Amino acid sequence: MRKLINKALNYLKALTAQTISNAGSGHTGSALGGSAILFSLFKDHYNYDVSDTDFLNRDRFVLSAGHVSSLYYSLLAMFGFDVSLQDLKEFCKFGSNTAGHPEFGLISSVETTTGALGQGVANAVGMAIAESFMAERFNAIGFPIINNYTYCYAGDGDLMEGVAMEACSLAGAYRLNKFILLYDCNDVTIDGSLSLTNRENVAKKFKAMGFNVIDVKNGNSYYACTRAIGRAKKSDKPTIIIFHTTIGIGTEKEGTSSIHAHPLTKEELEVFKEKLGVSESFYIPSDVRELCMASTIRGKMAHEKWNQDLAVYGTSHPELFKKLISFFDMKKIDFEKLASMDKLRSIPMREANNIILNELSDKLPQILGGTADVAPATRAYITSGRDFLAGDKRGKNMHFGAREHAMGAICNGISLYEDFLPFDATFLAFSNYMLPALRSRAMMNLPVLDIFTHDSVKLGYDGPTHYPFEQLGQLRGIIGLNVFRPTDANELVAAYKSYLTDRKPTSIVLSRDEIPQTRLTSVKKAMQGGYVLKNAKKQADIVIMASGSEVPLAMEVAKELEKNYDVSVISMPCFEIFEKQSESYKEKVMQYGARLRVTIEASNDNIWQKYLRPNDLMIALDKYIGGGKGEEVYQKSGFSAKQIIKQILKKLKV
């Protein structure tokens, strides 16, 4: 057996190196250095079923070091997943399933899109959180129906990223014992030795965060790797296994940074293969295939046994079984009835959001989430949901701490585990910390909800560090993310309806203060993204467009101008949805024949320019401004009816 295992490892390394060299692109160093780690995982520990890669209790594997994808794809090919040798030959080619970094949706077993270092670690923590949540809710004595592990492969670069450290700190605090971090420590980065930038004691650092720490001196030994993973599975804490490996092992450049992203030349590849005793190209010997398929068969049998256990569980625990089966059902929501609740009227938007969030959470058990230590300020809290804690993982309220980046990426992982509807929340100004996670979820089209509050310079005393100037533009610039800035409860309900109906990543941007009610909005109209709130009597002289907090201001300006002009007001709660409407609808709303078009929004988002002509007027934030009373700062920034009317009249005289 030892001889066959060594042969399998050699063919895995050869296949991996050939895949990279054939493409002329890839990361040979870590792909070879980590081969023993991942081969031992796939062969002895990873619970999967290649015929049903979506079964609920499968182990989750996340390749956070996404640049090691060639090794991952080679393993998938060897163990019978939906990756062929031909797919390996097409590595990195346009349109190929075997992309340069793993992409969610291209290959069925790929649990998440990775490549931006650290994101995968936080995604994996989210998956482990989801597993523990379900295990505590649905497992019964003798029936651990939910008991999968989440394995995450990470390199030195991953653990330098703040998002990974934020997430691991939380994993330790929550005692996520089914989370196992496989750390390939080769002490080499692109620039050279790891010691150039990192001299910390990783073992002590993770121990301080509440992790079980296992140190493997020879991470290039299959036997040492598999024993370590076996030990980790018995821990009552999250575990990091530190595998000390040699980057590019077996090549002439092994142990150096020059092998990091170096595809072996034809000559180097032949020398490397000769060392391994491999003469074929893109080939898996039958005895190696049989060795790998024994593990694959084991996984399929484990799945079949789980199905049998689930059937017995259904008989012995019918109520729990019923709750488990119905957990992910989408209950029908009467959104119009929700919007008509009297208690939503004349209250700040964050308060209205709290009411709606709680109403929906009562009906949809898959809603859970939390804030970056600002629940009292954002009001994003499920009152009847309890807190998710190390000793009570039934809670629906996550305490992420001041860890915005990890919060966003962890919610991505919760969503990816199964059909959860996670939410995260913080002040709009701090959405910047989350941009990589938001971009990642948009790529994967994950139904994660952001609740961003304190959307205006009306914050006042907190000053420019807390004022959101650029953030709306940054969010709207993310392709595939729907950004709603509602002006009242009707538009807010429309945002939730869009989110729950289309299951798209959605950001809801809310004011801290109460917004005057226009009484002219509707859920139906807001579902179109932009609509005429107040129409001109005949042909509009002036069209005023606004979103959120500035809609009532636009109405106030229009009321004053109506003494001499015909004015229309447009509410634009969601540009992304408006742009999907028909051209005829958009033209009808925009009324392009007007003499002057005006946009009003407390941001510096140039998306409004799309609807303006050179001589039109955009009222926006164009400079950082100091703190003070909220309304005073708002007016000093140019947001008063008097100032705006003055600018409009000046424009009309030109």
Secondary structure, 3 states (H helix, E strand, C coil): CHHHHHHHHHHHHHHHHHHHHHHCCCCHHHHHHCHHHHHHHHHHCCCCCCCCCCCCCCCEEEECCHHHHHHHHHHHHHCCCCCCHHHHHCCCCCCCCCCCCCCECCECCCCCCCCCCCHHHHHHHHHHHHHHHHHHHHCECCECCCCCCEEEEEEHHHHHCHHHHHHHHHHHHCCCCCEEEEEEECCEECCEEHHHCCCCCHHHHHHHCCCEEEEECCCCCHHHHHHHHHHHCCCCCCEEEEEECCCCCCCCCCCCHHHCCCCCCHHHHHHHHHHHCCCCCCCCCHHHHHHHHHHHHHHHHHHHHHHHHHHHHHHHCHHHHHHHHHCCCCCCCCHHHHHCCHHHCCCCHHHHHHHHHHHHHHHCCCEEEEECCCHHHHCCCCCCCCECECCECCCCEEECCCCHHHHHHHHHHHHHHCCCEEEEEEEHHHHHHHHHHHHHHHHHCCCCEEEEECCCHHHCCCCCCCCCCCHHHHHHCCCCCEEECCCCHHHHHHHHHHHHHHCCCEEEECCCCCCCCCCCCCHHHHCCCCEEEECCCCCCCEEEEECHHHHHHHHHHHHHHCCCCCEEEEECCCHHHHCCCCHHHHHHHHCCCCCEEEEECCCCCHHHHHHCCCCCEEECCCCCCCCCCHHHHHHHCCCCHHHHHHHHHHHHHC
